[in-house]
Amino acid sequence: MGTHEQHLLLHGYQPKFAELWNPEFLAFVVLLGVAYFMLIGPWRKRFIHAEPVSIGKQITFMTALLTLYVAMGSPLYFYGHVSFTLHMTQQSLLLMIFPPLFVLGLPVWFIRAVLQPVFVRKWFDRLTKPLISLFMFNLFFSVYHIPLVLDFVMQYHGVHIAYKLLLLFTAFMIWWHIICPVPELQRIKNVKLMGYIFAAGVLMTPACALIIFASQLVYESYSYGPQLFAILPILDDQQLGGVVMKMVQETAYGVGLWHVFSKWYREENPTTGIDEIDPLESFEPMEQRKELTIVPTSGRV
């Protein structure tokens, strides 16, 4: 079968600059960055309790945008249709790295303002129920890696992008609980949250195991890919892709687990220094460090 990109390369096609670096997507990412700095700069005075945004948060958000571009706008995206290992590397960046960095980089006062309208908060509360978030992401992730589904998705660009957006949306749902920056919106914490992270990792295991331990080619879409690079046999490329995804997932969830544990430890040992246990604490708003609950007021947003 093979993907469209594989067939092009097999016939000697040389990808153009725009196909490898996607200037349109780069422009989109740059606009997001400009909007962010306008938000935390000139537009900040329009928001209530809008504290200055720390350099750490700004760096985090810019890192998120860089991660997004590497995953969706760099040559990694094009060659992710050729090599399954590169495809899973792209998936890992998009689903395991970008969402937490993006949320951590946003000002808390902006998140509160976005969620202030009643209808927005209503749907947000429904979609971010812990069990729903846990179930939805892992369901769509597992379905995506069913051979019949992935082979179909990879043949149609529009379908592929739509499913990517669906996976990204549900990834934000599951990461919200792990790194929730708004104290009053934290639904689960401490032991329950650690159990949530553990369950999230376990539920991803079957899809990764299917790929890692397969003794034959699982995805026809990648039947030609590794031969073009002459680096890995097809089966090795497939198995390495599963290993990459699982390793990145374990690392990302491991950092999240340590973050949750260290916050719990500080609650039980309040004399511990803010950054002594968990370096991610420096990215959190001051009111969350002090465990205060601030209720949004009416009027300006």
C-alpha positions in Angstrom: 0.0 0.0 0.0 2.4 2.7 1.2 1.6 6.4 1.7 1.5 9.1 -1.0 4.9 10.4 0.2 6.5 7.0 -0.1 5.4 6.5 -3.7 6.7 10.0 -4.6 10.1 9.2 -3.1 10.3 5.8 -4.7 10.0 7.5 -8.1 12.9 9.8 -7.4 10.8 12.8 -6.2 12.7 15.5 -4.3 10.5 17.2 -1.7 10.2 21.0 -2.1 11.2 23.5 0.6 7.5 24.3 1.2 6.7 20.6 1.7 9.4 20.1 4.2 9.2 23.4 6.2 5.5 24.4 5.7 5.8 28.2 5.7 2.0 28.6 6.2 2.1 26.6 9.4 5.2 28.6 10.5 3.3 31.8 10.0 0.5 30.4 12.1 2.9 29.5 14.9 4.5 33.0 14.7 1.1 34.7 14.9 0.4 32.6 18.0 3.6 33.9 19.5 2.9 37.5 18.7 -0.6 37.2 20.1 0.8 35.7 23.3 3.2 38.6 23.8 0.4 41.1 23.1 -1.7 39.3 25.7 0.9 39.4 28.4 1.9 43.0 27.4 -0.4 45.7 26.1 -3.6 43.7 26.6 -2.9 42.5 30.1 -4.5 45.6 31.7 -7.9 44.4 30.3 -8.0 41.5 32.7 -8.7 41.4 36.4 -5.9 40.3 38.7 -3.6 40.1 35.7 -0.2 39.7 37.3 3.0 40.0 35.2 4.0 36.8 33.5 7.3 35.3 34.6 10.1 34.7 32.2 9.8 31.0 33.0 6.3 30.9 31.7 7.2 32.8 28.6 10.0 30.4 27.9 7.6 27.5 28.5 5.1 28.8 26.0 7.7 29.5 23.4 9.0 26.0 23.8 5.5 24.7 23.3 5.2 26.6 20.0 8.6 25.3 18.9 7.5 21.8 19.7 4.3 22.3 17.8 6.1 23.5 14.7 8.7 20.7 14.8 5.8 18.1 15.1 3.6 19.6 12.4 5.6 22.0 10.2 9.1 20.6 10.0 10.5 17.8 7.8 9.5 15.5 10.6 5.9 15.7 9.5 6.7 14.9 5.8 9.0 12.0 6.6 6.7 10.8 9.3 4.6 9.5 6.4 7.7 7.5 5.3 9.2 6.1 8.5 7.0 4.8 11.3 9.6 5.7 13.9 9.5 9.3 12.8 5.7 9.2 12.8 5.7 8.0 16.4 8.3 10.7 17.3 5.9 13.3 15.8 3.0 11.8 17.8 5.0 11.9 21.0 5.9 15.5 20.6 2.3 16.5 19.7 0.5 14.5 22.4 3.0 14.2 25.3 5.1 17.3 25.2 3.2 20.1 23.5 -0.1 20.1 25.6 1.5 20.4 29.1 4.0 23.1 27.9 1.2 25.1 26.3 -1.0 25.0 29.4 1.8 25.8 31.8 2.8 28.7 29.6 -0.6 30.4 29.7 -1.3 33.1 32.3 -3.7 31.8 34.9 -5.7 35.0 34.7 -6.3 34.4 31.0 -7.5 30.9 31.6 -10.0 32.2 34.2 -11.2 34.8 31.8 -11.7 32.2 29.0 -13.7 29.9 31.3 -15.8 32.7 32.9 -18.8 32.6 30.5 -21.4 30.2 31.9 -21.8 28.1 28.8 -18.1 27.7 28.3 -17.6 26.7 31.9 -20.5 24.2 31.7 -19.0 22.4 28.7 -15.5 22.6 30.1 -16.7 20.9 33.3 -18.4 18.2 31.4 -15.4 17.4 29.1 -12.8 17.5 31.9 -14.4 15.0 34.2 -11.4 12.8 35.1 -12.8 9.5 34.0 -14.1 11.0 30.7 -10.7 12.6 30.0 -8.9 9.3 30.8 -11.3 7.2 28.7 -11.6 9.5 25.7 -7.9 10.0 25.0 -6.9 6.4 25.4 -9.9 5.2 23.4 -9.0 7.4 20.4 -5.3 6.7 20.8 -5.9 2.9 20.8 -8.4 3.1 17.9 -5.9 5.1 15.9 -3.3 2.4 16.1 -5.6 -0.4 15.0 -4.0 -1.4 11.6 -7.1 -1.0 9.5 -7.8 2.5 11.0 -4.2 3.8 10.7 -3.8 2.5 7.2 -7.1 4.3 6.2 -6.2 7.5 7.9 -2.8 7.7 6.4 -4.2 7.6 2.9 -6.3 10.7 3.2 -4.7 14.0 4.2 -7.9 15.6 5.4 -8.9 12.6 7.5 -5.3 12.4 8.9 -5.4 16.1 10.0 -8.9 15.7 11.5 -7.9 12.7 13.6 -4.7 14.5 14.7 -6.8 17.4 16.0 -9.1 14.9 17.8 -6.1 13.3 19.5 -4.7 16.6 20.4 -7.9 17.8 21.9 -8.3 14.7 24.0 -4.6 15.0 25.0 -5.3 18.4 26.4 -8.2 16.9 28.3 -6.0 14.3 30.0 -3.1 16.6 30.7 -5.3 19.3 32.3 -5.7 17.2 35.4 -2.0 16.5 35.7 -0.7 20.1 35.4 -3.9 22.1 36.2 -2.6 25.7 36.9 -5.9 27.0 38.3 -6.3 25.9 42.0 -10.1 26.1 42.1 -10.4 23.9 39.0 -8.2 21.1 40.3 -10.7 18.2 40.6 -8.3 15.4 41.8 -5.1 15.7 43.6 -2.5 13.9 45.6 -3.0 10.1 45.8 -6.0 10.1 43.5 -4.1 12.1 40.9 -1.1 9.8 41.1 -3.4 6.9 40.5 -4.9 8.8 37.5 -1.5 9.2 35.9 -0.6 5.6 36.5 -3.9 4.5 34.9 -3.2 6.8 31.9 0.1 5.1 31.4 -1.3 1.6 31.7 -4.1 2.3 29.2 -1.6 3.3 26.6 0.4 0.1 27.0 -1.7 -2.3 24.8 -1.4 -0.1 21.7 2.4 0.3 22.2 2.8 -3.4 23.0 1.0 -4.4 19.8 3.6 -2.4 17.8 6.7 -3.3 19.9 6.2 -7.1 20.1 4.7 -7.7 16.6 6.6 -10.4 14.8 5.4 -9.1 11.4 4.5 -5.9 9.6 1.4 -4.4 11.2 0.8 -1.3 9.1 0.7 -1.6 5.3 1.1 2.2 5.0 4.7 1.8 6.1 5.6 -1.1 3.9 8.1 0.9 1.8 9.3 3.6 4.2 12.5 2.2 5.8 13.8 0.9 2.5 13.9 4.5 1.3 16.2 5.5 4.1 18.2 2.2 4.0 18.7 2.5 7.7 16.3 0.0 9.4 14.4 -3.0 8.1 10.7 -2.4 8.0 9.9 -4.5 11.1 12.6 -2.9 13.1 11.4 0.6 12.2 7.9 -0.4 13.3 9.1 -1.8 16.6 11.4 1.2 17.3 8.4 3.5 16.7 6.5 1.8 19.5 9.5 2.0 21.8 9.9 5.7 21.1 6.2 6.4 21.9 6.2 4.4 25.1 9.5 5.9 26.3 8.4 9.5 25.7 5.0 8.7 27.4 6.6 7.1 30.4 9.0 10.1 30.7 6.3 12.7 30.4 4.0 11.0 32.8 6.9 10.3 35.1 7.7 14.0 35.3 4.0 14.7 35.9 3.9 12.1 38.7 6.9 13.6 40.4 5.3 17.0 40.1 2.1 15.8 41.8 4.1 13.9 44.5 6.3 16.9 45.3 3.3 19.2 45.7 1.7 16.7 48.0 4.9 16.5 50.0 5.1 20.2 50.4 1.5 20.3 51.7 2.5 17.8 54.4 5.8 19.6 55.0 5.1 23.4 54.5 8.6 24.4 55.6 10.1 22.9 52.4 11.4 25.5 49.9 9.3 26.1 46.8 11.8 24.9 44.3 13.7 22.5 46.6 11.7 19.4 45.5 10.0 20.3 42.2 11.5 22.8 39.7 8.1 23.0 37.9 6.7 24.9 40.9 8.4 28.1 39.7 6.0 28.1 36.7 2.9 28.1 38.9 1.1 31.3 39.9 1.8 32.6 43.4 -1.7 32.1 44.6 -1.5 28.4 43.8 1.7 28.1 45.8 -0.1 29.5 48.8 -3.1 27.2 48.2 -5.5 30.2 47.9 -8.7 30.0 46.0 -9.6 33.1 44.0 -13.1 33.3 42.5 -13.4 35.3 39.3 -15.3 38.6 39.8 -17.9 40.1 37.4 -17.2 43.1 35.2 -14.0 43.1 33.2 -12.5 39.9 32.0 
